[in-house]
Amino acid sequence: MSHRDGGGAPFAGGVKLASQFGTFYGTNITPDPDHGIGRWNADEFYGALHDGVAPHGKLYPAMPYTSYRQMSREDSDAIYAYLMTQKPAAVPNVAPDLKFPYNVRFAVRFWDMLFLKDALPDASAGQSADWTRGRYLANALGHCAECHTPRGAFGQLDASKPLQGGVLGRVGAPDITPPGLAARGWTASDLQVFFATGIAKQGSAFGEMHLVVYLSTQHLNADDLRALSTYLLGDAPAALASRASVTADAAQLAAGRHLYLDSCAGCHGGEGQGKPHVAVAMDGNSTLRQADPRNLIVSVMDGIEQQPFAGVEAMQAMPSFAGTYSDEQIASLVNYLRATYGGQSADVTASTVKALR
């Protein structure tokens, strides 16, 4: 996913990954001998995945070897063999643009000594075959923790909060622990549908998660979809949380509803019921049920690109309203959506919106 820049050659790299340390770029992993991995052997490829050490030196942990180190040698060799069948692309790599002292690559060895662990603690509990298989899919191959786990001051995964959600710049990867999923209405069957198609009654995959579904999870077989969902929820899933009844300022909600009917209801429905093949429902939407409002605010401001999914399904593009509405108006709209359809407090302020512009 991070090894293809827009319309560039597959696996040729160039995708930006911004961080508080500077900007990283996905590298060329085609069989090109000069710019890619054409001169690597299978042992060296495994070393990069397991230890973050490539033939040219130490890798930065922006490459998720912190999760890939749990991958089996058999699967590493299979990935290597697949990449060696791809078309070589003579595309030079872009050097990371990092601040001092993070641009001293050798120092990453000390980071590894402090933070590189074999595995994070499990966020769910189980012993079944599905749970065990799902653990491998989520933690090793899927490297879900890399986005969905908070990070410390030095960019390390916070082992005390596995899968409890992480901030990725202006957006956030939500809490996908069993309590976090239950709080937003997710069941095992819903998760399987979501990973297979990108759409469930809780909403559709958008942003980075759309790429995860489109390029990865939609290709899982039924057994692996079941296993992944089982691991995330645990062998004994928590009871679904009912949406709270929210008390909010009537005038504020009325203003937000006016904006919703003016700009949103045409696609999402007058009562938030959504429209098939056009826009997802707002009623019970997982994004609206998150305690952190940032993803909803950013979606309203930035819009969402058209989302193609498996088969012929797609959600139409959502326009940006950053230039249409003021900070106060966006806060009012967001509060209406959260209180009415998400069971969340109507406490978003204009300053909250301004900080995310």
C-alpha positions as CSV (number, residue, x, y, z in Angstrom):
1,M,0.0,0.0,0.0
2,S,2.8,2.5,0.9
3,H,4.8,1.2,-2.0
4,R,2.8,2.8,-4.9
5,D,2.4,6.5,-5.4
6,G,-0.9,7.3,-7.0
7,G,-0.7,6.3,-10.7
8,G,2.9,5.2,-10.5
9,A,4.2,1.7,-11.2
10,P,3.1,-1.0,-8.8
11,F,5.4,-1.4,-5.8
12,A,7.7,1.4,-7.1
13,G,7.4,3.5,-3.9
14,G,7.1,7.2,-3.4
15,V,4.0,7.4,-1.0
16,K,4.5,10.0,1.7
17,L,4.2,9.1,5.3
18,A,4.2,12.3,7.5
19,S,5.2,12.1,11.1
20,Q,6.3,14.3,14.0
21,F,9.9,13.3,13.1
22,G,9.6,14.3,9.4
23,T,8.4,12.7,6.2
24,F,9.2,9.2,5.1
25,Y,8.6,7.8,1.6
26,G,7.6,4.3,0.6
27,T,10.5,2.5,-1.1
28,N,10.8,0.7,-4.4
29,I,10.3,-3.1,-3.8
30,T,10.1,-4.2,-7.4
31,P,12.8,-6.6,-8.7
32,D,14.7,-3.7,-10.2
33,P,18.4,-4.4,-9.4
34,D,19.5,-0.8,-8.9
35,H,16.5,0.9,-7.2
36,G,14.5,-2.0,-5.9
37,I,15.2,-5.4,-4.3
38,G,16.3,-7.2,-7.4
39,R,19.7,-8.1,-5.8
40,W,18.2,-9.2,-2.5
41,N,17.9,-12.9,-1.6
42,A,15.2,-14.4,0.5
43,D,17.3,-14.3,3.7
44,E,17.9,-10.6,3.3
45,F,14.2,-10.0,2.7
46,Y,13.3,-11.9,5.8
47,G,15.9,-9.8,7.7
48,A,14.2,-6.6,6.6
49,L,10.8,-7.9,7.7
50,H,11.9,-9.5,11.0
51,D,14.7,-7.2,12.2
52,G,14.4,-4.0,10.1
53,V,17.9,-4.6,8.6
54,A,18.3,-4.4,4.8
55,P,21.4,-5.1,2.7
56,H,22.0,-1.3,2.5
57,G,21.6,-0.8,6.3
58,K,19.1,-0.2,9.1
59,L,15.5,0.6,8.2
60,Y,13.4,3.2,10.0
61,P,10.4,1.7,11.9
62,A,8.1,3.6,9.6
63,M,8.5,0.3,7.8
64,P,6.4,-1.9,10.2
65,Y,9.0,-4.5,11.0
66,T,7.8,-4.0,14.6
67,S,4.8,-6.1,13.5
68,Y,6.2,-8.0,10.6
69,R,8.7,-9.7,12.9
70,Q,5.9,-12.0,14.0
71,M,5.5,-13.2,10.4
72,S,6.5,-16.8,9.6
73,R,9.5,-17.5,7.4
74,E,7.2,-19.4,5.1
75,D,5.0,-16.4,4.5
76,S,8.1,-14.1,4.2
77,D,9.4,-16.4,1.5
78,A,6.1,-16.4,-0.3
79,I,5.9,-12.6,-0.4
80,Y,9.5,-12.5,-1.6
81,A,8.7,-15.0,-4.4
82,Y,5.7,-12.9,-5.4
83,L,7.6,-9.7,-5.5
84,M,10.3,-11.3,-7.7
85,T,7.6,-12.0,-10.3
86,Q,6.6,-8.3,-10.6
87,K,7.8,-6.0,-13.4
88,P,11.0,-4.1,-12.4
89,A,10.6,-0.4,-12.2
90,A,13.7,1.8,-12.5
91,V,12.3,4.4,-10.1
92,P,14.8,6.0,-7.6
93,N,13.9,6.0,-4.0
94,V,13.2,9.3,-2.2
95,A,15.3,9.9,0.9
96,P,13.4,10.6,4.1
97,D,13.2,14.2,5.1
98,L,13.8,14.1,8.8
99,K,14.8,16.5,11.5
100,F,18.0,16.1,13.6
101,P,18.7,13.8,15.4
102,Y,16.2,11.5,13.7
103,N,18.1,11.7,10.4
104,V,21.0,9.8,12.1
105,R,19.9,6.4,10.8
106,F,22.4,4.5,13.0
107,A,20.6,5.7,16.1
108,V,17.6,3.5,15.2
109,R,19.6,0.5,16.6
110,F,19.3,2.1,20.0
111,W,15.6,2.6,19.4
112,D,15.3,-1.1,18.6
113,M,17.1,-2.0,21.8
114,L,14.5,-0.1,23.8
115,F,11.3,-0.7,21.9
116,L,11.5,-3.6,19.5
117,K,9.5,-6.4,21.1
118,D,8.3,-9.8,19.8
119,A,4.7,-9.0,20.2
120,L,2.3,-6.5,21.9
121,P,-0.1,-7.9,24.6
122,D,-3.4,-9.1,23.1
123,A,-6.3,-6.7,23.2
124,S,-8.8,-9.6,23.3
125,A,-9.0,-13.0,25.0
126,G,-9.4,-16.4,23.3
127,Q,-7.9,-19.8,22.7
128,S,-9.9,-21.1,19.7
129,A,-8.4,-22.0,16.4
130,D,-10.1,-19.0,14.8
131,W,-8.8,-16.6,17.5
132,T,-5.3,-18.0,17.1
133,R,-5.4,-17.6,13.3
134,G,-6.9,-14.2,13.6
135,R,-4.2,-13.1,16.0
136,Y,-1.6,-13.8,13.3
137,L,-3.6,-12.1,10.6
138,A,-4.2,-9.0,12.7
139,N,-0.9,-8.6,14.4
140,A,1.6,-10.0,11.8
141,L,0.3,-9.8,8.3
142,G,-2.3,-7.1,8.8
143,H,0.0,-5.1,11.2
144,C,-3.2,-3.4,12.6
145,A,-1.4,-2.2,15.7
146,E,0.7,0.2,13.6
147,C,-2.2,2.6,13.2
148,H,-4.7,1.5,15.8
149,T,-2.3,1.6,18.8
150,P,-1.2,4.9,20.5
151,R,2.5,5.8,20.3
152,G,4.8,7.2,22.8
153,A,7.1,10.3,22.5
154,F,9.7,8.4,20.5
155,G,7.2,6.8,18.1
156,Q,7.1,3.5,19.9
157,L,3.9,1.5,20.1
158,D,2.3,1.9,23.6
159,A,2.2,-1.7,24.8
160,S,-0.1,-0.7,27.6
161,K,-2.9,0.2,25.2
162,P,-2.9,-2.3,22.3
163,L,-5.4,-1.4,19.6
164,Q,-7.0,1.3,21.7
165,G,-6.8,3.8,18.8
166,G,-4.1,6.1,17.5
167,V,-3.8,9.6,16.1
168,L,-2.5,9.9,12.5
169,G,-2.1,13.6,12.0
170,R,-5.6,15.2,11.5
171,V,-7.4,11.9,11.6
172,G,-7.5,9.0,14.0
173,A,-7.5,5.2,13.7
174,P,-10.3,4.2,16.1
175,D,-10.3,1.9,19.1
176,I,-10.7,-1.7,17.8
177,T,-10.5,-3.5,21.1
178,P,-13.6,-5.6,22.0
179,P,-15.1,-2.9,24.3
180,G,-14.4,-0.2,21.6
181,L,-16.0,-2.2,18.8
182,A,-19.0,-3.1,21.0
183,A,-19.5,0.5,21.9
184,R,-19.9,1.3,18.3
185,G,-22.3,-1.6,17.5
186,W,-19.9,-4.0,15.7
187,T,-20.7,-7.7,15.7
188,A,-18.6,-10.5,14.3
189,S,-20.8,-10.9,11.3
190,D,-20.8,-7.2,10.6
191,L,-17.0,-7.1,10.8
192,Q,-16.8,-10.0,8.3
193,V,-19.0,-8.1,5.8
194,F,-17.0,-4.9,6.3
195,F,-13.7,-6.6,5.7
196,A,-15.0,-8.4,2.7
197,T,-16.9,-5.6,1.0
198,G,-15.9,-2.3,2.7
199,I,-19.6,-1.6,3.6
200,A,-21.6,-2.6,6.6
201,K,-24.6,-1.1,8.4
202,Q,-22.2,0.8,10.6
203,G,-20.8,2.6,7.5
204,S,-18.2,2.3,4.8
205,A,-14.4,2.2,4.8
206,F,-12.9,5.6,3.9
207,G,-9.5,7.2,3.9
208,E,-6.6,4.8,4.7
209,M,-9.0,2.1,5.8
210,H,-10.6,2.1,2.3
211,L,-7.2,1.1,0.9
212,V,-6.8,-1.6,3.5
213,V,-10.1,-3.2,2.4
214,Y,-9.7,-2.5,-1.3
215,L,-6.1,-3.8,-1.6
216,S,-6.1,-6.4,1.2
217,T,-8.9,-7.7,3.3
218,Q,-11.5,-8.1,0.5
219,H,-9.2,-10.8,-0.8
220,L,-9.3,-12.9,2.4
221,N,-11.2,-16.2,2.2
222,A,-14.2,-16.8,4.4
223,D,-12.2,-18.7,7.0
224,D,-9.7,-15.9,7.4
225,L,-12.5,-13.2,7.6
226,R,-14.1,-15.2,10.4
227,A,-10.8,-15.6,12.2
228,L,-9.9,-11.9,11.9
229,S,-13.2,-10.9,13.3
230,T,-13.0,-13.5,16.1
231,Y,-9.6,-12.2,17.2
232,L,-10.8,-8.6,17.3
233,L,-13.8,-9.3,19.4
234,G,-12.5,-12.3,21.4
235,D,-13.9,-15.8,21.8
236,A,-16.6,-14.3,24.0
237,P,-17.6,-10.9,22.5
238,A,-18.7,-8.1,24.8
239,A,-22.4,-7.2,24.8
240,L,-23.2,-4.4,22.3
241,A,-23.6,-1.0,24.0
242,S,-26.9,0.8,23.4
243,R,-26.7,4.3,22.1
244,A,-26.9,6.8,24.9
245,S,-29.7,9.4,25.0
246,V,-28.1,12.8,24.8
247,T,-29.4,16.0,26.3
248,A,-28.2,19.0,24.2
249,D,-29.1,22.6,23.6
250,A,-32.3,22.6,21.5
251,A,-31.3,25.7,19.6
252,Q,-27.9,24.3,18.8
253,L,-29.4,21.1,17.5
254,A,-32.0,22.9,15.5
255,A,-29.2,25.0,13.8
256,G,-27.3,21.8,13.0
257,R,-30.4,20.0,11.7
258,H,-31.0,23.0,9.3
259,L,-27.5,22.6,7.9
260,Y,-27.9,18.8,7.6
261,L,-31.2,19.2,5.7
262,D,-29.6,21.8,3.5
263,S,-26.4,20.0,2.5
264,C,-26.5,16.4,3.7
265,A,-30.0,14.9,3.6
266,G,-30.1,14.7,-0.2
267,C,-27.6,11.8,0.0
268,H,-27.8,10.6,3.6
269,G,-31.6,10.8,3.9
270,G,-33.8,13.2,5.9
271,E,-33.7,10.9,8.9
272,G,-30.2,9.7,8.4
273,Q,-31.2,6.4,6.7
274,G,-28.7,6.7,3.9
275,K,-29.2,5.8,0.2
276,P,-28.0,2.5,-1.3
277,H,-25.0,2.9,-3.7
278,V,-24.9,6.6,-3.0
279,A,-24.2,7.4,0.7
280,V,-24.0,5.5,4.0
281,A,-26.6,5.9,6.8
282,M,-25.9,8.4,9.6
283,D,-28.2,6.6,12.0
284,G,-25.9,4.4,14.1
285,N,-22.8,5.2,11.9
286,S,-19.6,4.0,13.6
287,T,-17.8,7.3,13.0
288,L,-20.5,9.3,14.7
289,R,-20.4,6.9,17.6
290,Q,-16.7,7.6,18.3
291,A,-15.9,9.7,21.4
292,D,-13.2,11.5,19.4
293,P,-14.9,13.7,16.8
294,R,-11.9,14.4,14.6
295,N,-12.7,11.9,11.8
296,L,-16.2,13.3,11.5
297,I,-15.0,16.9,11.5
298,V,-12.3,16.2,8.9
299,S,-14.7,14.3,6.7
300,V,-17.1,17.3,6.7
301,M,-14.3,19.7,5.9
302,D,-12.3,17.7,3.4
303,G,-15.0,15.5,1.8
304,I,-14.4,11.9,0.9
305,E,-13.3,10.6,-2.5
306,Q,-15.5,8.1,-4.4
307,Q,-15.1,4.7,-2.8
308,P,-15.1,1.7,-5.1
309,F,-15.6,-1.6,-3.4
310,A,-15.6,-5.3,-4.3
311,G,-17.8,-6.1,-7.3
312,V,-19.8,-3.2,-8.7
313,E,-20.5,-1.5,-5.3
314,A,-19.3,2.1,-4.7
315,M,-20.2,5.1,-2.6
316,Q,-20.3,8.4,-4.4
317,A,-17.9,11.2,-3.6
318,M,-18.8,13.5,-0.7
319,P,-18.0,17.2,-1.3
320,S,-15.9,19.3,0.9
321,F,-17.7,21.9,3.1
322,A,-14.6,23.7,4.5
323,G,-15.2,26.7,2.2
324,T,-18.9,26.5,2.5
325,Y,-19.4,26.7,6.3
326,S,-17.7,28.5,9.1
327,D,-16.0,26.8,12.1
328,E,-19.1,27.6,14.1
329,Q,-21.4,26.1,11.5
330,I,-19.4,22.9,11.1
331,A,-19.3,22.5,14.9
332,S,-23.1,22.9,14.9
333,L,-23.6,20.3,12.2
334,V,-21.2,17.9,13.8
335,N,-22.9,18.2,17.2
336,Y,-26.3,17.6,15.6
337,L,-25.0,14.4,14.0
338,R,-23.2,13.1,17.0
339,A,-26.1,13.8,19.4
340,T,-28.9,12.6,17.1
341,Y,-27.3,9.6,15.5
342,G,-24.3,8.7,17.5
343,G,-25.2,9.0,21.1
344,Q,-22.3,11.3,21.8
345,S,-22.1,14.6,23.6
346,A,-22.7,17.8,21.6
347,D,-19.5,19.4,22.9
348,V,-17.6,20.2,19.7
349,T,-16.6,23.8,19.6
350,A,-15.5,26.2,16.8
351,S,-12.0,26.1,18.2
352,T,-11.9,22.3,17.9
353,V,-12.9,22.7,14.2
354,K,-10.4,25.5,13.6
355,A,-7.5,23.3,15.0
356,L,-8.3,20.7,12.4
357,R,-8.4,23.0,9.4
